Amino acid sequence: MTTTADIERIWPELAWIEDEDLRARTTRCWELAFAESPLTPQDLERMPFTLHVPDCPTTFMEHKRLVVHIARSSAESIGEFMPTSLPVDRDTLLAGAILADVGKLLEYEEVDGECRQSHRGKYLRHPFTGVALARAAGLPDAVCHIIATHAGEGNLVARSNEAWIVHHADFMTYEPLVKGLKLDG
């Protein structure tokens, strides 16, 4: 069984969420995900963050933590230069960034040492299962919105300021691996 301490170990960024209730609900969402998933926190530290990159060199946790750090840095810069014209709710942003891929715990499984798409994952991508987990954890709609719109599915709806930041933080660390120009020395 995955404990709160296990989640806090892989997600030290949870401490950045100032609202204690939001931090607790964000942690609870990860607890619910692990309860429904065959994966463990240790699996997330070694499995690829995406199945779309053959021999993906980046783990789930490396990618996810980087996205959270980029989102936080972006919010700080926006707060310095455009606080009125582009307001950002920092706690909502952080919770959404930490939870953006929580649904992958239901989309992925490990079989014979290889990460692959689960049966459920063939029907429901992680933005959908992530929102279901977030709602079950009692997270606010603004956080669920970030989870729902961080991936390509979000291109069909209007995004909040926080959702735009998480979307771009996620894709700027994903698309170069998938679509990046490969230059030889």
N, C-alpha and C positions, 0 to 999 in steps of 0.2 A: 504494500500500500504506500502510495506517495504521500508524504507529509508536507505540511506548510514549510518546515525547515528545508526539505528537498527543493521546493519551489523557490524559496528565498535564496538558496545556494546558487541555482542556475539563473535566477533573475534578481541580482542585487539592485537593479534599476527600479524595482518596486518601491524602494525607499525614497525615490524621487517624487512619488505621488504624495502630496502634502495632505490631502483629504483622507483621513484614516478609514472612513467607511468605503470610499472608492478603492483604496489600496486593498482592503480586506475582500471586497467583491471581485477585484481583479485576480487576486490570489485564489479565491474560491472558484473562479472560472477555470483556472488551470487544474485545480483539484478535481473538478467535475470531468474535465477532458481526460485526465490520466485515469480516472475511475472507469471511463468507457473505452479506453484505448489499450491495445496490447503493448504500447510503447512505454518506456520508462524515461525519467530525466537523463539517465546515462545514455540511452539511445539517441536522444536529441543532440548530445554533445559529439556524436560520431557519424550520424546519418547525414546524407546530403540534404541541403535545404530545398532542392528541387529535383524532380525526376526528369526535367526537360533538358538537362545538361549531362551528356554522357560522362561518366567518371568525374562528376562534380567535385571540384577541389575545396568547396566550402561547406562546412557543416550547418545544420539547422540553427544551432545556437549562435555560431559566429555571425551568420547573416542576420538573424533576428535582433541580436544585441546591437549590431552595427546600425540597423534601421532605427532603433530607438535612440541611439546616440546622435545620428544625423538629424532625426526629427527634433530632438531637444536643442541641438545647436542651431538649427534653422529657426526654431521658435525664439530663441534668445536673440538672434540677429534681427528677426522681424520685429521683436519687441523694442529693439534699440532704434531701428530706422523707420518703421511703419506701424507703430503701436495703435494708432487711431484708425488708419485706413484698412488695416489687415489684423484685427484683433484675434488673438489665439488664447484659448483656454488651455493652459499648460497641463493641468491634471487630466483633462479629457484627452488631450493629445498623447500624453504618456501612456495612459491606460489603453487607448486604442492602438498605439504602436506596439505595446507589449502583447496585446491580444490579437493582432491582425492575422496571424497564422495559427492561432490556437486550434482551429478546425482541422489542421493537417494531422493532428493526433487521431482523428477519425477517418481521414482520407488516406493515410499511409499505414502500412504494416511492415513487419520484417519477417521474411520467410527464408530459412536457410542462410541467414547472414546477409541477405539482400533486402534493401528497402524497395517496396513496390506499392502500387495503388491498391487499396483495399476494395472489397466488394462494394461497400458503402461509397467509397471515393469515386467509383465509376458512375454513380448516380448523383452524388451531391459533392460539389467542390467545397473547399474549405471556407470560403466566405459564408456559405449557407449554414454549414454545421457550426462554424464559429459564432454566428449570430444566435443560433439555437442555444449554444452553451452559455453565451453572455446573458441572454434573457433568463435562462434558468438560474444564473448566479445573481440576478437582480440588478444588472448593470443598466445605466441610463441609456436612452435612445441615442444620444449623441455619441456614445462609445460604440454602440451596436452599428451605427451608421459608418463609422470608420472601418470596422471589420467588414461590413457588407460592401463597401465601395473601394477598398484598397487595391483590389485586383481589377482585371479587365471588365468584370461585371459592372463596376462602378462607372464605366464610360457611358452608360445609358441613363444616368441620373445626375442631378446637381450634387456637387460635393461641398461639404462645409470647409472652412479654412483648414481645420485640423485634418480632415480627410485628404485634402490636396497635399498637405505636407507629408503625411504617411505614405500616400500613393507614390509620390516622387522619390521619397527616401527608399522605398522598397524597389521601385523600378530602376533607379540609378545604380543599384547594387545587384540587379538581376539581368537586365537587358544586355549589358556589356558581355556577360558570360554566355548569353544565348545568341545574340546578334552582332556582337562586337567585331570590328574590323581586325583581322589577324594580319599584322605586319611582321615581316621578317627583318630582324636587326636593321 
